[in-house]
Amino acid sequence: MKVELVTSLKRQATKILADLHSSKEPVLITEHGQPSAYLVDIKDYELMQKRLALLEGLSRGERDLLHGRTYSQNEAKKKMSKWLK
């Protein structure tokens, strides 16, 4: 992973962004020697958000299953009938 100082980002934003778009490699931005932020390509970020939403949905489903909050197939069909037409 590439690491850049925040001052480099301020001075060379166009070049850093061009490198990011061509390499698709995230850039760690540091301030005073400490990690401050990640700079990632927009498509990679959007893909990560979609994956995170999917994982959150799976996690909710697992919790519901553990707590007995489930429906039979017939019950689910009845509840979803207005969307399944």
ChimeraX attribute file (.defattr): number of C-alpha atoms within 10 A of each C-alpha:
attribute: neighborCount
match mode: 1-to-1
recipient: residues
	/A:1	7
	/A:2	13
	/A:3	13
	/A:4	17
	/A:5	18
	/A:6	19
	/A:7	13
	/A:8	13
	/A:9	15
	/A:10	10
	/A:11	11
	/A:12	11
	/A:13	13
	/A:14	11
	/A:15	12
	/A:16	18
	/A:17	17
	/A:18	11
	/A:19	15
	/A:20	17
	/A:21	15
	/A:22	10
	/A:23	10
	/A:24	15
	/A:25	15
	/A:26	18
	/A:27	20
	/A:28	18
	/A:29	20
	/A:30	18
	/A:31	12
	/A:32	9
	/A:33	9
	/A:34	10
	/A:35	14
	/A:36	12
	/A:37	12
	/A:38	14
	/A:39	17
	/A:40	17
	/A:41	17
	/A:42	11
	/A:43	11
	/A:44	13
	/A:45	13
	/A:46	12
	/A:47	11
	/A:48	12
	/A:49	12
	/A:50	12
	/A:51	12
	/A:52	12
	/A:53	12
	/A:54	12
	/A:55	12
	/A:56	12
	/A:57	12
	/A:58	12
	/A:59	12
	/A:60	12
	/A:61	14
	/A:62	13
	/A:63	12
	/A:64	12
	/A:65	12
	/A:66	10
	/A:67	9
	/A:68	9
	/A:69	10
	/A:70	12
	/A:71	11
	/A:72	8
	/A:73	9
	/A:74	9
	/A:75	11
	/A:76	11
	/A:77	13
	/A:78	11
	/A:79	12
	/A:80	11
	/A:81	10
	/A:82	8
	/A:83	7
	/A:84	8
	/A:85	5
